[in-house]
Amino acid sequence: MNGVRWFERIMNTVADRGRELLGLAEGSAEGSLSSLCRRLIGGRGEASNVALAREILQRFALLDDAGREAFFLALADDFAPDPIEIRAAAAGYDSNDPATLARLIAAVEPPRQELLRRLNMAPHGTADLVEMRACLLDRLTAHPRLSTVDADFRHLLSSWFNRGFLRLQRIDWHSPAVVLERLMHHEAVHPMKGWDDLRRRLAADRRCFGFFHPALPDEPLIFVEVALTRDVAADVTSLLDPTAPVADPEHATTAVFYSINNALEGLRGISFGNFLLKQVLSELAAELPALDHFVTLSPMPRFAQGLADLLDGELEGWPLERLERLLEEHRDALHELIEAPSAVDAVRTLLRQPERAGHPPRAVMTRLALLYLSRMRSARGGCYDPVAAFHLANGAVLERINPCADLSDRGIAQSHGVMVNYRYDPDRVE
C-alpha cells in the first residue's frame, strides 16, 4: 500500500511538471473537456500526458449531472470509430497480409479506448475511471447509445482487473481501519448495525476474504463472509447474532458462505465472484481439513415478484388450475389458517398480510420455491433468480430450501423469508 502511495506521489510530481509544460494554470478552465481529450490522444510526452489525464479527471469530477451527461455523449459521438476508415480497411483486408489486419483492427477500435487508457495514467486514475463508469451506468437507460461507451469501459476494465492482478486477502479484526470501514459500508446482503456486528463477523469461527487490486489497495473489490459451523445453517438470524458464543473453528465441519458483496458499482459486470469462491474453498480446505461441507445460505432476491406472477397465472405452462393441483394436498392446512375459495387464493391472501410473516406453511413455501427455481426463466432463457444462476453456473447444486430463514423486513419483502443452501463439492469445482 505504501508503495502505491509513493508511486502516486511520483506521478503527481510528473503531472505538476507536465502542467507547466502545457501552460495549464492552476484552476484554469481553458479548453473544453473534449478538446483536452483530443490533446491527450494526440500527445507524445509522458509528463504532459499525465498532466492532461489528471486535468481531465479533475474537471470531470467537478461537473454537474448535465455536464457529465454531455461528456459521455461526446465520448459516444466524437470519439467513435470512423465508418469511412472501417469500410476502407475492410475492403483492403487480405488474409495473406498481416498488415491489412492490423489496419482493420486499428480502424475498428474506438479512439475513446485509447483515451481511457491514457486517462488511466493519471495518479489515482484507475479508481477515478471506475467511479466514472458508475456515473455512466446511471445514464444507460435514458441514453441507449451510451452502451457503446460502456462496452469500451467493460473491455478495458476486464483486462485491468483480470484475475492475474487480483490478490486474495483475509480480512480480520486486525485489518486496517479503512478496510474495515469499507467492509461495513459495502455489506449489502446483510447490512451491519455497527462495530459489534462487524467484530462478531470477524471472530474466530468466522472468515472473511476479499479480492484487492494494486491500484485500489484499501478497497475490497468483492468479499465473502463465511461461518464455520457443525451443521448446514437453515436461518440467517443465528449466524448474524452478535451475542452468539464463539465456537472453536477446529471443530467445524461445515463452511457456510452467507454473504457475497461486490463493492464497487463501477465494476458491475466484471466477474470476480467465481474466482473468489473457488479460491476461498481451497484456502479453507487447506486451513481446516475437518471441513467436509461447503454450502451457501443464499437469498432469493426475485422470489416475491416471481411468486406474485406465478399466483397470477403468468408463468407459461403453469395456469392457475395446474398450480391448484400442485397445492391440493396442502388445502386443509391452508384453510385452517384462512378462509379462501382455493389453495391459490389462500396463499395469495396470506402473503399479502405482513403480520403473518412465516406463513403460509413451510411445506407450501418449499414447494413454491422449488417451482420458482426450477421453472421460472429470465428473458434470455436462463435461471430467473440471479443468485441461483450464479451458483449453479459455478458448479453448485441445490441442497435445501429454508422457509422462515430471513424474517427481517428486507427478507420478507424480497423472498417472503425463504433462503436456499447451495452445495459446492471442492473436487468438482474447476
FIMI-869056 format. One line per 3 residues: number of its first residue (from 1); their letters; for each residue z, x, y of C-alpha. Coordinates in steps of 0.02 Angstrom, whole numbers. Each point is the difference from the previous one (the first is absolute). Layout:
NUM	a	Z,X,Y  ...
// end
This chain:
1	mng	0,0,0  42,141,120  -166,79,-43
4	vrw	-91,-159,51  91,-8,166  -36,183,32
7	fer	-185,-30,-32  1,-150,118  77,106,137
10	imn	-138,128,-25  -133,-136,8  77,-72,158
13	tva	-9,173,78  -183,10,-50  -30,-174,71
16	drg	83,46,165  -115,150,15  -147,-111,-45
19	rel	43,-121,141  -11,143,122  -170,51,-68
22	lgl	-62,-180,12  72,-29,172  102,-150,-57
25	aeg	141,-23,124  167,-62,-66  2,-190,12
28	sae	-183,-7,52  -98,-155,-48  -166,88,28
31	gsl	-133,-52,-124  -2,-152,-113  66,11,-176
34	ssl	-177,-19,-66  -61,145,105  145,108,-58
37	crr	-41,-46,-180  -180,55,24  59,164,75
40	lig	113,25,-150  -140,-29,-125  -111,123,90
43	grg	136,128,36  -7,176,-69  160,87,56
46	eas	154,-28,-107  123,1,145  -103,-122,101
49	nva	-24,-114,-152  187,-3,-34  31,-41,183
52	lar	-130,-139,0  68,-73,-162  177,-3,69
55	eil	-61,-75,164  -94,-140,-88  147,-45,-112
58	qrf	122,2,146  -113,-113,103  -25,-118,-146
61	all	189,-16,-19  12,-58,182  -134,-135,-15
64	dda	46,-184,1  -66,-119,-133  -162,-33,92
67	gre	-30,185,25  29,38,-184  -117,-139,-52
70	aff	-135,69,116  25,174,-72  -21,-61,-179
73	lal	-155,-100,46  -72,157,81  32,95,-162
76	add	-94,-136,-95  -148,-10,119  -19,170,84
79	fap	51,116,-141  -96,-80,-142  -143,85,-94
82	dpi	-172,-7,80  -112,-119,-101  -157,92,56
85	eir	69,166,-63  53,-81,-164  -173,-74,-30
88	aaa	-84,166,42  116,97,-115  -23,-127,-140
91	agy	-189,7,19  4,190,-9  117,9,-149
94	dsn	-66,101,-146  107,14,-157  -69,175,-27
97	dpa	52,60,172  190,13,28  -27,20,188
100	tla	-70,-177,12  156,-67,-86  109,94,123
103	rli	-97,-77,145  20,-173,-75  187,22,-23
106	aav	18,63,179  -99,-148,66  100,-129,-97
109	epp	172,65,47  65,-89,156  40,117,146
112	rqe	171,-83,10  48,85,-164  -22,169,82
115	llr	94,-67,151  148,-49,-110  -2,169,-86
118	rln	9,87,168  135,-117,64  101,55,-151
121	map	3,175,76  122,-58,134  186,36,-18
124	hgt	72,-147,-98  -179,-59,-18  15,-66,-178
127	adl	148,-112,44  -88,-62,157  -156,-45,-99
130	vem	102,-94,-129  79,-98,143  -173,-27,76
133	rac	-62,-77,-162  151,-117,-2  -57,-62,171
136	lld	-177,-19,-67  54,-104,-150  76,-129,117
139	rlt	-173,-31,75  -110,-11,-154  12,-189,-16
142	ahp	-50,-31,181  -137,132,-3  -81,14,-173
145	rls	-119,136,58  149,117,15  2,5,-190
148	tvd	-124,144,10  124,98,105  138,-38,-124
151	adf	-111,58,-143  -13,170,84  188,7,26
154	rhl	29,-42,-183  -127,128,-57  84,141,96
157	lss	180,-53,-29  -33,-13,-187  -53,181,5
160	wfn	139,62,114  133,-92,-102  -66,34,-174
163	rgf	125,39,-137  -21,188,18  79,-3,172
166	lrl	147,-113,-45  172,64,-47  118,-103,-107
169	qri	177,13,65  162,-80,-56  92,-84,143
172	dwh	189,-4,-10  149,-20,114  -15,182,52
175	spa	-181,-15,57  -32,24,187  62,-144,107
178	vvl	-174,-32,68  -65,-29,-177  144,-118,-41
181	erl	-34,-97,159  -183,-16,-48  53,-62,-172
184	mhh	106,-138,75  -135,-47,126  -143,-10,-124
187	eav	93,-88,-143  -95,-165,-1  23,-66,-178
190	hpm	190,-12,10  51,40,181  162,95,23
193	kgw	142,-71,104  72,168,50  57,172,-52
196	ddl	112,-67,-139  -154,-76,-83  -93,163,16
199	rrr	145,103,-69  12,-111,-155  -187,9,-30
202	laa	12,190,1  155,11,-112  9,99,-163
205	drr	-69,-144,-105  -147,-25,118  -154,103,38
208	cfg	-120,-4,145  -161,100,7  -132,11,134
211	ffh	-166,83,34  -7,111,154  -148,80,88
214	pal	6,169,89  -62,-77,162  138,-133,-2
217	pde	148,95,-75  135,-125,49  -96,-157,-49
220	pli	2,-64,-180  -175,-72,-21  55,-105,-147
223	fve	166,-7,-91  71,-79,-156  180,-49,-35
226	val	65,7,-179  159,-65,-82  66,88,-156
229	trd	76,-132,-113  45,-43,-180  -108,-158,-3
232	vaa	-161,-69,72  55,-79,164  -29,-187,13
235	dvt	53,-27,181  -4,102,159  168,-54,70
238	sll	101,110,-118  -114,148,33  21,-15,188
241	dpt	187,-33,4  71,139,111  173,-23,-77
244	apv	-57,17,-182  83,144,-94  -105,156,-23
247	adp	-45,30,-182  -25,166,-88  -188,33,3
250	eha	14,100,-162  43,-162,-90  -150,-94,68
253	tta	-137,-54,-119  -110,-94,123  -83,47,163
256	vfy	-33,-153,108  -127,22,139  54,-136,120
259	sin	-81,43,166  -163,87,47  -43,13,184
262	nal	-151,65,93  73,64,162  -149,19,117
265	egl	-113,-146,44  -135,123,52  -15,58,-181
268	rgi	-26,-174,-70  -129,7,-139  28,185,-32
271	sfg	66,1,-179  163,93,-34  99,-119,-109
274	nfl	-79,39,-168  24,188,24  179,-26,58
277	lkq	53,-109,-146  -77,113,-130  78,157,72
280	vls	171,-83,18  -10,-56,-181  -26,180,-49
283	ela	141,63,112  125,-126,-67  -46,29,-181
286	ael	26,187,24  166,-20,92  76,-136,-110
289	pal	-65,10,-180  106,-150,-52  -112,-117,100
292	dhf	-109,-99,-119  -49,-149,108  -98,10,163
295	vtl	-19,-170,82  -22,-78,169  91,-145,79
298	spm	-143,-66,104  -25,-143,121  -142,-125,-13
301	prf	-46,-13,185  -133,-135,-21  85,-106,-132
304	aqg	63,-135,120  -174,-26,73  -85,14,-168
307	lad	120,-126,-78  -28,-121,144  -187,8,-34
310	lld	30,-22,-186  110,-153,26  -132,-74,114
313	gel	-130,15,-139  -101,135,89  -5,128,-142
316	egw	-168,-9,-87  19,-54,-181  177,-64,29
319	ple	-9,-181,60  166,-88,22  -19,-89,-167
322	rle	-7,167,-91  147,67,100  98,-157,-45
325	rll	-30,33,-185  59,179,23  165,-64,71
328	eeh	18,-145,-121  143,77,-99  100,25,160
331	rda	-21,-178,65  175,-58,-50  85,154,74
334	lhe	-94,-25,163  41,-185,9  185,40,-21
337	lie	-13,96,163  -106,-121,100  -89,-166,-20
340	aps	-188,22,8  -151,-87,-78  -57,158,-91
343	avd	56,176,-44  -121,73,128  70,-113,135
346	avr	177,49,-48  -40,186,15  -90,-26,164
349	tll	147,-97,73  131,124,-62  -92,146,76
352	rqp	-5,-85,169  189,-17,8  75,166,58
355	era	175,-52,-52  -61,-2,-179  -37,187,-5
358	ghp	0,52,-181  -77,-165,-58  -107,-57,-89
361	pra	68,58,-169  -28,182,-46  -115,-44,-145
364	vmt	-113,-100,116  -11,140,128  -33,128,-137
367	rla	-145,-102,-67  -74,-30,172  18,183,47
370	lly	-89,53,-159  -141,-121,39  -11,70,177
373	lsr	-7,181,-60  -123,-30,-141  -119,-128,74
376	mrs	-6,12,189  -135,117,65  -40,73,170
379	arg	-166,-29,88  -61,162,-79  47,-58,-174
382	gcy	152,112,-20  182,-46,-21  54,-116,141
385	dpv	170,81,16  -19,171,86  157,76,-79
388	aaf	-55,-53,-174  -174,68,34  73,169,51
391	hla	113,23,-151  -120,-68,-130  -139,112,68
394	nga	116,149,-21  31,-34,-184  157,-107,5
397	vle	25,-156,-105  92,-160,41  174,16,-75
400	rin	97,-151,61  2,-139,130  166,-24,89
403	pca	35,-165,89  143,0,126  -18,188,20
406	dls	-11,5,190  87,-145,87  -10,77,173
409	drg	-90,-102,133  -151,113,-18  3,-8,-190
412	iaq	4,-190,2  -137,-10,132  -125,113,-87
415	shg	34,-28,-185  133,-136,-21  117,138,-57
418	vmv	-106,58,-147  -23,186,-35  -89,94,-139
421	nyr	32,153,-107  -153,107,-37  24,135,-132
424	ydp	-75,174,6  -22,107,-155  0,182,59
427	drv	-106,51,-150  -136,-121,53  -1,37,185
430	e	-140,119,46
// end
